[in-house]
């Protein structure tokens, strides 16, 4: 392991600007519906005081001296310097005025902007692949992004859809490579129960009393009879509950999954997780029952499929009617979790004084003592859309226009691998970036491990209301860190740099609307263009659906942010399709007999950025195929040099529409550019 050497220039610039800028973001509240009381799970009892509306909000408090007035208020993190302090707290709205009276600065933590756009204009992915050269690069050179790992720093990724299931990146032991920097996916399983097993391996004193709430008592239905039961070599079973929200489907709801953890091979070494997905499915779809009817929960683990890390089957998915098509997903087991709140490590995280990333303990995907494990899920579907834009295999067929004609939805680099990094709930995107770049947090210091986790980082989010940060996009901490991570040898003599792609944002159509971190000089910033799809037939052959024109395509979308950046860089760098496309989505049906297919509309620069990340993966594959060395600047230069001119000025188009085919042509020495 190597200690990161001091980056004096970066730290000097950071210290010149506000040392109290925090980067913890909540999702935009307007995009989530309110949870009604009957949307809570019937599997878990929740104290009524927890259901009361306290109007809690996260605030950034800073000032001179030291803060000593936070008794009774949840503190997320603290920074103390010689010049003062910064704290991030969660407090009721009515109590926050107290800190103003003390002379402290108090500002509400503001929402992060997802760079997708809702629209009724649709397209399918094949046309996008043709417009941006991905299809030609595949047909001529068979380049599909194979061997390249792309980190999606977003809301998480759900891998339940067969089109993206196999895109999950894995290590040499076949374990999933996933990080939850939010700490949201931590599942506590420290409730223990001992089975009464005699020397002949027979379970005795079995009772099967009905229970109404799992956290009141544990049913003994881990057995089907006295000899055929789930084995825990130590005789001690660990129990817990996956409890998470979701905004997928027709309404906001809660997913509760009872889980059993056992030591199936070696006593005391817990290695197997058994989720009761059939019970969870009944709880999730209970609103589909006739009024007054209660779900028939079986509370039985013996009819469920055990999950072992490294098996390749870590997906929490369920087929309710055994027709071979999945109906329900609750995520993927095996994520590393940042113990943001010190639940396991008993060490509250702090924010690094210089990098502004959280110093937090990273937990193993599955505790060998059986007390916890990690789950990767996507609480809103945004990260899954970004991942599918890149890595969808295009195997499934979808009736996307509701006219019985089936379409496939392949991504821009269908053989690239996805590393999901959930970082938009607690908001520690910086931790996610550093981890993806191979820089690990240890004892409140950051060390380069010798090799990045990913080849590319893709960001489909940003901040346009930057005046509240009191810093200039391009000179802010996020943008500066992108510049450093993009530069080879910036943090270690062996550090190769990492290619970072960011969406330009949807703050157009005016000039100078570039926010952060998309203003980073060395990153690749991507604006959005229109798409055009011919879907008509018969008398309407060649005519589009929903009234869009078939005569023009690949024009800049009005909402796409324009340059220059405030520091003068001619952003964006490239354009890619962002209006619009269908992509595979997670499998989550709210009604048992639903015929809804698992796809959704995606768009905005949120789509353009991952599509470009896929094109970068195709380019990297071609360079590796020719045994050519490259770094992030090589990738950026080739993509910009081979882009298709859209005849707009540089502050609108950058170098133009990305063209994977021309980029790979250049590498192969074919044709001219």
Secondary structure, DSSP 8 states (H G I E B T S, - for coil): -EE----HHHHHHHHHS-TT-----EE-GGGS----GGGS-SSS---HHHHS---EEEEEEEESS-----TTSEEEEEEEETTEEEEEEEEEGGGTHHHHHTT-EEEE--EEEE-----S----HHHHHHHTTHHHHHHHH--S-TT-EEEEEES-----STTTGGGB-B-TTS-B--EETTSTTEEE--EEEE--B-TTS-B-S------S-TTT----TTBSSSSSB---TTSEEEEEEEEEEE--SSS-EEEEEEEEEE-SSBTTB--EEEE-HHHHHHHHTGGGS-TT--------STTS-EEETTSS--EEEE-TT-SSS--EEEEEE--EEE-TT-TTT----EE-TTT--EE--EE-SB-TTSSEEEEE--SSSHHHHHHHHHH----S-B-TTSSS--B----TTTT-EEEEEE-SSS--HHHHHHHHTTEEEETTEEEE-SS-S-SEEEE-EEBS-GGGGTS-TTTSHHHHHHHHHHSTTSSSTT----EEEEE--S--SSTT---BSTT-SSSEEEEEEE-------GGGTT--STT--SS--S-B-TTS-----TT------EEEEEE-EEEE-----SSTT----SEEEE-SHHHHHHHHHHHHHHHHHHHHHTT----HHHHHHHHHHT-B--S--HHHHTT-B--HHHHHHHHHT-S--
